[in-house]
């Protein structure tokens, strides 16, 4: 880690956990799309990818907007899978 980064360990853990969550949901979307089911997942997969890029491109703690966006995208995925 760059020694100039002053982000706390707990904030980095939140960033890491959100990034891993996005990664796991990207994998889930790809698996469903491979089976030819629910083509609407490609939009959600793109959202997860964009959020993961945001999380990877910053040395700062995740913003409340990013945390909320990940949560909302996860909820949208779960709702879509219930249909």
Backbone bond lengths (Angstrom), bond angles and torsions (degrees), N, CA, C in turn:
res aa  C-N    CA-C-N  psi(-1)  N-CA   C-N-CA  omega(-1)  CA-C   N-CA-C  phi
1 X - - - 1.446 - - 1.526 108.95 -
2 X 1.294 114.57 142.03 1.454 121.22 177.61 1.531 108.70 -63.37
3 X 1.321 118.59 124.31 1.471 120.41 -177.60 1.531 113.58 -65.79
4 X 1.327 117.24 -15.16 1.465 119.85 177.79 1.521 112.49 -78.32
5 X 1.335 116.85 -14.58 1.464 121.07 179.78 1.518 108.19 -76.27
6 X 1.312 116.16 126.57 1.463 121.20 -176.36 1.531 112.28 -109.01
7 X 1.327 117.76 15.93 1.459 122.21 -179.83 1.522 108.76 -70.04
8 X 1.322 115.87 135.17 1.466 120.30 -177.65 1.528 111.18 -69.53
9 X 1.309 114.59 160.09 1.466 120.52 179.40 1.528 111.00 -62.07
10 X 1.316 116.97 -37.56 1.476 119.36 -179.61 1.527 111.10 -67.45
11 X 1.330 117.56 -37.65 1.467 120.34 177.08 1.527 111.24 -68.29
12 X 1.323 116.58 -37.38 1.463 119.91 176.89 1.528 110.96 -66.71
13 X 1.337 116.77 -34.18 1.461 120.25 177.05 1.524 109.95 -65.47
14 X 1.328 117.80 -42.58 1.466 121.20 177.42 1.520 109.37 -60.50
15 X 1.327 116.56 -45.64 1.463 121.18 179.00 1.530 110.28 -59.57
16 X 1.316 116.69 -45.54 1.466 121.53 179.85 1.523 111.12 -63.26
17 X 1.322 117.34 -46.88 1.463 121.20 -178.25 1.528 111.79 -61.84
18 X 1.326 116.80 -41.61 1.467 120.31 178.02 1.525 110.95 -65.68
19 X 1.325 116.25 -40.54 1.460 120.68 179.36 1.529 111.13 -64.25
20 X 1.319 117.03 -42.94 1.466 121.00 178.54 1.524 110.21 -65.13
21 X 1.318 116.51 -38.86 1.468 120.22 177.64 1.530 110.11 -61.31
22 X 1.320 117.06 -46.34 1.474 120.42 177.65 1.516 110.29 -59.29
23 X 1.320 116.96 -44.56 1.466 121.45 -179.99 1.532 110.66 -59.13
24 X 1.326 116.09 -46.45 1.468 120.02 -179.12 1.526 111.70 -63.42
25 X 1.321 117.42 -38.35 1.464 120.07 178.87 1.526 111.37 -72.48
26 X 1.313 117.72 -31.34 1.467 120.01 174.24 1.530 108.80 -62.22
27 X 1.326 116.55 -44.47 1.465 120.39 177.69 1.521 111.48 -60.80
28 X 1.334 116.95 -42.97 1.471 120.81 179.26 1.528 110.26 -62.04
29 X 1.317 116.75 -43.75 1.469 120.50 179.18 1.519 110.62 -61.00
30 X 1.321 117.10 -44.17 1.468 120.61 -179.59 1.517 111.20 -62.12
31 X 1.333 117.18 -40.40 1.466 120.72 179.93 1.529 111.03 -63.09
32 X 1.319 116.81 -43.61 1.461 120.51 179.92 1.524 110.33 -67.71
33 X 1.329 116.68 -40.48 1.459 120.40 -179.82 1.528 111.69 -66.56
34 X 1.329 117.86 -32.94 1.465 121.23 177.65 1.523 111.33 -62.77
35 X 1.313 115.52 -33.76 1.466 119.32 -178.54 1.526 111.53 -79.12
36 X 1.336 116.04 -3.83 1.458 120.31 177.49 1.508 113.89 82.93
37 X 1.303 116.71 7.78 1.457 120.79 -179.25 1.533 110.47 -94.42
38 X 1.309 115.41 149.01 1.454 123.46 168.62 1.527 114.39 49.46
39 X 1.298 115.72 71.44 1.463 121.08 -179.00 1.529 112.75 -63.71
40 X 1.326 118.83 -15.65 1.460 121.90 177.39 1.518 113.04 -65.88
41 X 1.311 116.81 -10.79 1.463 120.49 -179.58 1.523 112.84 -71.43
42 X 1.315 118.34 -19.80 1.462 119.25 -178.31 1.531 110.71 -61.68
43 X 1.317 117.71 -35.33 1.466 120.82 177.83 1.530 110.17 -66.01
44 X 1.338 116.37 -42.93 1.464 119.57 178.27 1.522 110.81 -65.84
45 X 1.321 117.42 -39.51 1.454 120.39 178.79 1.527 110.07 -61.36
46 X 1.326 116.80 -40.71 1.468 120.45 176.93 1.524 111.27 -63.93
47 X 1.323 116.40 -37.45 1.471 120.26 177.41 1.523 111.02 -64.25
48 X 1.323 116.35 -45.42 1.464 119.58 177.59 1.529 110.96 -61.38
49 X 1.319 117.39 -40.36 1.467 121.30 178.85 1.521 111.31 -63.36
50 X 1.324 116.51 -43.78 1.466 120.49 179.55 1.528 110.75 -63.97
51 X 1.326 116.15 -42.08 1.465 119.57 179.11 1.522 111.22 -65.29
52 X 1.312 115.97 -40.05 1.460 119.33 178.40 1.527 110.56 -63.48
53 X 1.326 117.61 -39.43 1.466 121.00 176.86 1.521 111.27 -62.81
54 X 1.317 116.57 -41.40 1.474 120.41 177.80 1.525 109.89 -59.85
55 X 1.329 115.98 -44.91 1.463 120.20 -178.98 1.527 111.80 -65.96
56 X 1.323 117.42 -35.95 1.467 121.29 -178.29 1.519 112.41 -76.39
57 X 1.323 117.63 -25.71 1.462 120.88 -173.14 1.521 114.19 -87.91
58 X 1.315 117.63 5.74 1.454 119.18 -175.43 1.523 111.30 -129.61
59 X 1.327 115.18 143.05 1.455 121.35 172.89 1.521 110.87 -98.70
60 X 1.323 115.29 5.69 1.462 120.91 -180.00 1.520 109.96 -96.79
61 X 1.323 117.11 161.57 1.470 119.13 176.26 1.526 110.16 -60.14
62 X 1.325 117.55 148.99 1.469 119.56 177.30 1.531 110.42 -60.31
63 X 1.309 115.64 139.98 1.461 119.24 178.86 1.529 109.78 -75.16
64 X 1.312 115.67 162.30 1.463 119.44 177.52 1.525 110.20 -63.38
65 X 1.328 116.77 -31.69 1.456 120.37 178.18 1.526 111.29 -66.01
66 X 1.324 116.95 -40.71 1.461 120.63 179.13 1.525 110.37 -67.66
67 X 1.314 116.87 -44.04 1.463 120.89 178.62 1.528 109.99 -60.00
68 X 1.329 116.40 -43.74 1.465 120.96 179.41 1.529 110.51 -65.63
69 X 1.322 117.41 -40.28 1.462 120.98 -179.10 1.526 111.10 -64.42
70 X 1.327 117.47 -40.03 1.464 120.30 177.30 1.523 109.32 -63.40
71 X 1.314 116.51 -46.34 1.466 121.09 -179.84 1.524 111.63 -60.34
72 X 1.320 117.13 -44.07 1.462 121.17 -179.93 1.528 111.91 -67.18
73 X 1.324 116.85 -36.69 1.464 120.08 179.63 1.525 110.42 -70.25
74 X 1.321 117.05 -38.57 1.470 120.85 175.22 1.527 109.51 -61.59
75 X 1.329 116.57 -45.25 1.467 120.52 179.19 1.528 111.30 -61.72
76 X 1.331 117.17 -39.82 1.466 120.73 178.72 1.525 110.63 -64.95
77 X 1.329 116.50 -39.43 1.471 119.92 177.57 1.527 110.13 -63.53
78 X 1.322 116.46 -48.02 1.462 120.70 -178.37 1.535 110.94 -61.70
79 X 1.332 116.88 -40.35 1.466 120.44 177.95 1.527 111.06 -64.97
80 X 1.320 117.17 -39.35 1.451 121.26 -179.74 1.540 110.84 -66.62
81 X 1.322 115.99 -35.26 1.466 119.85 -178.17 1.531 112.01 -74.56
82 X 1.327 117.33 -21.31 1.465 121.11 178.80 1.505 112.43 -76.45
83 X 1.320 116.38 -19.72 1.480 120.25 -177.08 1.497 111.85 -70.85
